Amino acid sequence: MNTKSLIAAAVIAVSSISTAQAAQFVTGYDVSNARTSGYGGWTHTYSGAITSAGGGLFNYTGGNGTLNDGVISANNLSNQLFSLADNSSITLHLNSPTFLSELNIFGATGSGNGIPGILTGATLSFGGLSQVFSSTPWGPTCTSGLCNDKFSFAGTSLASIATNVITLSNFQVAPGPWSTYFNASEISISGVAAVSPVPEPETYAMLLAGLGLMGGMARRRKQKLATA
């Protein structure tokens, strides 16, 4: 590889480090004011602490489970059921600070389930800001409509804030026979990592070699000017 090519490769390596994108995922979550597994015939799993909040409600903290296990259920099993009357909230913990682009809540995809697909909005909070979002339904059809709900951060003030914690609250649903409830089988986050990943040793070597060559060229030029 000639000098120009090596320098160009080093510059490209620096650029790729600073603009690298990473697929973000939910590493854990907390839920406040929710019913235990089995309520209404809906079941879910959770590995963290489950403590009573009174009135039949419980708080889930410090764990993982149904909402980030990568499984989208086809029935009422492995689904967290929420009641609007309980004023529940969900706090998601991400693997690294991220500029968020999209959040998706997946419902059970089986026919005969009248609960998912009626979520119309929620308040999303992070970085000291809160904003009310409308959701867009998508996915396989259920008896009540579409099963999944998408929240887009594009064009919002939150899109410019990097975070690794996001809270969902004040859920809203469309009118219907089960309009005081909604369920969630999985929640996913996508975005761009705010912290650049550590480059591979080969990238470091290429970068240092390129910088060394540029330094050597600068010294030789200076010497030529001094003897001219």
N, C-alpha and C positions, 0 to 999 in steps of 0.2 A: 504494500500500500504506500503511495507516495505521500509527500508532506501535506499537500493540499487536501487529499482525501482523508488523511488521518485527522487533520484539524476539523474538517467538515463533519466527520463522524463524531468527534468529541462534542462539537456544538449541538449536533442532533441528540446526542446522549443527554446533555444538560437540558435541552428542551423537553425531551420525553420524560425526564424525571420530574420537572416542574408542572407538567400538564397531564400527568398520568391519571387515568380514571380507574376507579375500583368499584366493583359490585358491592354495595352495602347490604348488610343483613342485620336483623334484630338478634342480639345476643342474649337478651333477657327482657323481662317486663314485669311491671307491678300493676295490680288492679285494686281500686278502692271501691267499696260498697257493691259487692257482687254476691250472688247466690252461690252456694256450694254445688259441687258436682251432683247431678241427679235431680236438681230442681226442675220441675216441669218435664221430666223424662230426658233432659239433655245432660250429657256427661262431658267432662273435660279433665285434663291432667295438669298438675303443677308440682314442681319440685321444691319450691321455696316455702317460706313460713306462711301459714294461713291462720289469721287471728280474728276473733269475733269483733265486729263493729257495732253489735247490738241490733235488735229488731230483725234477726234472721239474716243479716248481712255480714260479709267477711271481707277482710283486706288480704291481698296476696302480695308478698314482697320477697325480693331477692332470689327469684327463680326463673325457670323456663317451663314450657309446657305446650299445650295445644296451640297457642297463638304463634309460636315460632319453631314448631317441630318439622316444618316442611311438608306436612300432610294436609291436604284439602279433603275433608270428609264428604261422603255422598249421602249422609243421613244425620240423625241427631246425635250420633256418637262422635266423640272428639270435637265438640263444639262448645264454646262458651256462650251461654245465654245471658242476655242483658235485659233488664227492665228499666224503662225511662223513669219510672217512679222512684227507682233506687238512687238516681243521680250518680251513676257510676262514672269512673274515669279510668283510662288506660295510659300508663307511662311506659314508653318503649326505650330500651337502651341499645344503642348502635355500636358497631365494632370500632368506629373511629369518627372524629368530627367530619361532618358531611354537609355539603350544600345540597339540600333535598330537591328532587325534581318531581317525585310522585310517591304517593302512599296508596296501597290497595288493601281493602278488607275483603276477604273471601268468605262466602257463605257456603253452606252445604249445597251440593249440586244435584241432589236427587229430586225427582218429581214428587209432588205431594207435600213438599215443605213450603208452607205459606209465610214463613217469617223472613228469610233473607231476601235481599233485593229491594227492600222498602226503606233502607237508610237513605236519607236525602241530604244530610249535612251534619256538621260537627264543628266544635271550636278546637283548633289546633294551636298549641302553645309551645314556644321554645325561645331561647335567647332573650327572655324578658318581654316578649311580645305575644299577643294572642290575636287570632283572626278567625272569623266565622267562614267556613268553606262549604260550598255546595258540592255534593258528590255526583259522579256520573256512573250510572249502572251499566254493567257489561257482563258478558259470559253466557253460559248455558241457561236456558229458560227454566223457570220453576212455575208452579201454578200461579204465583202472584207476580211474576215478572222475571227480571234478571237477578242473578245470584250474587254478583260481586259489585263492589263499589270503589270507585277511583277518586282520589283527591289529588289535583294537580297544583303544584306550587308555582308554575310558570306565570310570570308577570306580577307576582305578589311581592310584598315587602319581605316576606320570610325567605324568599328564594336566595337572597344575598347574605343570609346568616348561616354560618356553619354551626352544627350542633351534633352532639351524640346522645341527646335525650330529647324526646318529644312527648307531649301529653295530649291526649284526646279526651274531650269532655263535652257536655251539653249536646248529646246526640239528638238528632231529629229524624223522624220517620214519616213516610207518606201515610195518608189515611188508608185503613184496611181493617180486616177482621182481627189482626194481631198487631195493631199499630202502637201498642204500648211496649212491644218487644223487638229486639233484633238479635241475631246471633253472629258469631265470628268463628270461623274454622282456622283461619290463618291471616296474619298481617305481614305485608312485605313493604320494604322501603327501597327506593332507588335514588341515586344521586352521584355526585362527584366528590371524591375524597379531598378534604381540605389540607391534609397533611400528606406530603409526598412520600411514597414508599422508599425504603432504603435500597439504593441501587445494588445490583449484583457486583461481585468483585471484578468481573470482566469490564463492566461499565466504568468502575473506578480507574482501572488500569488504562483504559482508552482515554478517559478524561485527563488523567495526569500526563499521559504521553503527549496528548494534543497541547496541553498547556505548556509542557516543557519545550516543545518545538516552537511554539509561539514566543516563549521567552528567549530561546536561543536566537531566533530570527531577529528579535528586537535588539539583542546585544550586538549581533554582527552589523546591523544597520547603524547602530550608534558608533561602533568602532570605525566603520567606513567614513562616516561623517567627520569623525575626529581626525583622521589621517588625510582627508581631502584637501 
